[in-house]
Amino acid sequence: MDTLYLVIPCYNEEEVLPETSRQLLAKMTSLIEKQKISEKSRIVFVNDGSKDRTWEMIEQLHHENPMYQGVCLSRNRGHQNALLAGLMTVKDHCDMTISLDADLQDDIDAIDEMVEKYYEGNDVVYGVRSARDTDTFFKKFTAEGFYKVMKHMGADVVFNHADYRLMSRRALDGLGSFKEVNMFLRGVVPMIGYRSDKVYYARKERFAGTSKYPLKKMLSFAWEGITSLSTKPISMITRLGTVIFLVSIIMLIYSVVRHFMGATTTGWTSLIVSIWAIGGLQLLAIGIIGQYIGKVYLETKERPKFIVEQYLSDEDAEDKKTLS
């Protein structure tokens, strides 16, 4: 039997941790009893610089049951880096990992099928939402639009898949070879290229706490994904600039012809519109190019994506037993 580690990023999750830890422990115990996974399997909570009692609760859980482990980052680094920190911390201790959010909106019963597909030879198993019936129209429209835009921009993302996925140790080693600072896991994981499959599930309502992804953060996340995985926005600017240049040549010829025909008129409105249109386009182009230059700047600095302050592991639990 292989060892499974669940990796759960947490940011201010004190309201959901008691129920989340209970449900995950029951699920892991069930899989162990069915001899699907090893008794060495663990549940790992990653504290992403929470400002509430999240880390204290993780420490208490670890003290009560060694199946619970914890990774505490030195400061808040964002969901993607917190998830990556957890995966990279545990990859040498397990045969497979499953990442999921702390609110358990992703159905944990899908874990059983993910493990089955792992034993069938898949290195990556994506958890994919079967429907968005519980979403509002706006949420559904923006979420599905995000995946379509990402696909159009050349990013190989799995439609309706967030970060609920199983990865083998081999896949984790492959993920660790990606060294970019701006890591967008939903687009990077498919680049690993190993055999993969999908598991479909219905997403549940959040049972406590509040969403950590309001509209502003979702838009920022989408933009991060696009600029981290694709250079198409710059290509689009180039094509748009070419079109506007051709239009300006046509307008120049038209103006010269009208001049020699004696039909020229002073066009204040068209002049102002042209100035604003070209000026706006230039600012937009400079802004998008600036975003990419900024990413290059961060990449060249090679700053760490995360720093682990503390890791509550099996060794830590053994040390406490020895001391007691």
N, C-alpha and C positions, 0 to 999 in steps of 0.2 A: 504494500500500500504506500502511496506517495503522500508527501506532506503538503498540506494546503495552508497558506497564510492569507487571511482577509486583511486588506489594507483600507482604512477608513480615514480620510482627511477630516479634521474637525476644526471649526472656527466658531467659538461662542456657542457650543452645543450642549450646555449644561441641562437644558430642558428635555432634550431627547436621549441623552446618554443612558439613563437608567433603563428605559424600555428597549433602546437599541441594543445595549449589551446583553439584556435578557434574551431577546429574540435570536441574536447571533449565536449566543452560547447554546441555546436549544437546537439550533440548526447544526452547529458543529458537532454537538453530542450525538445527534441523530445520524449524521454521516459516519461518525466513528463507530457507532453501534452496528451500522449496516456494513461496516468494513469497506467503506468507499475511500476513506482517508486515514492517515496515520494518527495515533494518539499524540504525536508531536506537533500536530497542527495548532495554529495560534490565531488569535484575533488581535490585530495591531491598530491602535488608534494613533493618528498623527496630529499632534497639537500645533496648529498653524498660528502661533502667537495670540491665542485667545486672551480676551480681557476679563472673562468671567472665571468660574471655578472649573472649567473643563479639564485642565491638567491635574488639579487636585483630585477630581473624580476618577481620572484615568489611573493615577497612582493608587487610589483606594481599591479600584477594581483589580489591579495587578497584585496588590497585597493580599486580597481575599482569594484570588484564583489565578495561578500562574498561566492559565490559558490566555488571559488578557495581557497584552504587552503595550508599550507606549513609546512613541518617538516624539520628543519635544524639540521644535525648531527654536533657534535663538531669537527669531522675530517673525512677524507675519510676512510670508513670501507669496501668498496667493494660492488658489486651489491647485493649479497645475504643478507648481513647484513642490507643494506639500505632498501631493500624490506621488510625484517622482521621488521625493526624499524617502517616503515610506517604501516604495518599491526597491530602490537601490540599497536601502538599509537591510532589507530582509532577503534579498535575492540569493544570498549564499547559504541561507538557512532552510530553504524550502525547495520543493519540486515544482510548485505552481502557486500563483497568487490570483486573487480575485479582488479587484478594486470596486468600491461602491461608496455612495454618500451616506452620511450619518443619519439623515432623516428617514432612511429605509423606504423612500417612495419607489425605489427599484425593488421589485418583488424578489425576496430572498429565496423563494421556492425554485427560482430559475437556477440557483447554484447547483442543484442536483444534476440538471441536464448539462450544465457547463462542464461539470466534472466528468460526466459520461462521455462527452465529446472530446475532452482531453485524453481520456483513455483510448479513444478511437484513433488518436494520432494527431490531433490538432494542437498547434502551439499557441494559437490565439483563438478565443471564443468571444464574440461580441454579443452583448446584451442589447437587443433592439426592441424598441417600443412597437407593439402590434397595432396600436391606435392612439389617437389623442382625444378621445371622447370627453375626458375630464377637463381639458384645457378650455379656456375662453377662446372666442374667435380670434382676438388680437394675439394671444399667446400662441395659438396654433399657426396663425398666418406668419408671424415673425420667426418662429422656430423652424418651420418648414422652409420659409424663405431663406433662412441662414444656410441650411444644408444645400439648397439649390444654387445659391450664390457661390458657396465654397466650391461646389462641383464645377460651376461655370468658370471659376477662376483657376481651375487646374489642380485643386487640392483633392486628393483621393481620400475622402471621408466617407464613413458608412452612414447612410441615411437613417435618421431617427436614433442614432447611437450617441450616448454621451460618454461617460467614463466607467460604465459598468461592464467590465470585461475580465476574462481569465487570460493569464499569460504564463507560459511555461518558463522554467529557468533559462532555457536556451533563448527564448524570445526576450527575456529580461536582459540577458547578456547583449543581445543585439541592440536593445534600446539604450543600454549603457554606452554603446559606441557612438551615439549621436552626441556631439559635443557643443551644439549651439546653445547660447544663453537663453534666447527666446524660444522656449520649447512649447509647442502646441501638440499635446499628446494624441488628440483625436486624428490629427493628420500625419503624425510621425509613425505611430504604431503600424498602420497599413504599409508603410515603406519598408518595414522589416522583412516582409516577403515570405515568411514561413506559412505553412498550411493553416488555414483558418476556417471557421464556421460561425453560424449565428444561432442565437437562442432568442425566441420572441416571448414577450411578457407584457402584461397590462400594468401600467404605472399607477401607483396608489396615491391617495391624498396624504399630504404631510400631517402627521398626527400631533405634532407639537412644534413650537418655535416658529421662526419666520424664515422666508427664503433669503439666501445670501446673494441672489442674483436679480436685483431690480433691473428695470429696462436699461438704465444708463450703463450698468456694469455688463449687461448682456451685449449691448452694442460695442462696448470697448473690447469685450472678449472676442466678438466676431471680427473686429478690425485687426486684433492681434493675430488671429488665426490666418486671415487673408494675407497680411503682410509678412508673416513668418514662413508661409508655405509657397507663395506665388509672387511673381514679378509682373503679373498681368495688368495691374493698375497702371504701371509705368508704360507698358505697351499700349494701353488704351489711350493714355495721354498723347503718346507719339502719333497714333492714328488720328485722334481728334485734331491735333495740331496740323497734321497734313491736310485734313479736310478743310479746316479753316483757312489755311494758306491757299488752297486751290480756289476756295470761294472768294478770297480777297483778290486773286488774279482776275477772276471773272468780273468782279465788281470794278476793278481798275480798267479793264477793257471796255466795260459798259459805260463807265464815266467818261472815258476819252471819246468814244463814239458819240455820246450825248452832247459832249462839248462842241465837237465839230459840226453837229447838226443844229447847234444854236439853241438847244433845249435844256441847258443847265439851270438848275434852281438851287437855292441855298437850303440845305436840308439839316436844320439844327437837330431835330429829333433823331434822325438816322445816325448823325454823328455822335450824339450822346449815348445812344443805345450801343453803338459799335465800341465806344471807349469803355463803357461799363462791362460789356460782354467779354471783350478781349482781356481787360484788366482782371475780371473775376476768374477767367480761365487761367491766366498766368499765376494768380495767387493760389488757385487750387493745385495747379501743376507743381508749383514750388513746395506747397505743403505736403503733397504726397511723396515727392522726391525726398523732402526733408525727413519724413518718417523712416524711409529706407536708410538714409544716411545715419540717422540716429541709431537704428538697429545695428548697422555696421560698426558704429562707434562703440556700442555696448559689447558687441562680439569681440572686438579687438582687445578690449580690456580683460576679457576672460575672467570676469568676476564669478564667484561660486553661485550656483542657482539656489543653494540652501546651505545652512550650517546647522548640524544636529547638536543641540546642547546636551541632551540626555536620551539614553535608550534603555528602557526597562525591558530586559531580556530574561531568558532562562538562567543565564549566568548570574544575573542580579538576584533572582529569586533564590538560587542555590547559596549565594553569599549570605543572604538574610537567614536562611535555615541554619547555616554553620554558626553564625553569630548568636543565634537564639539557643 
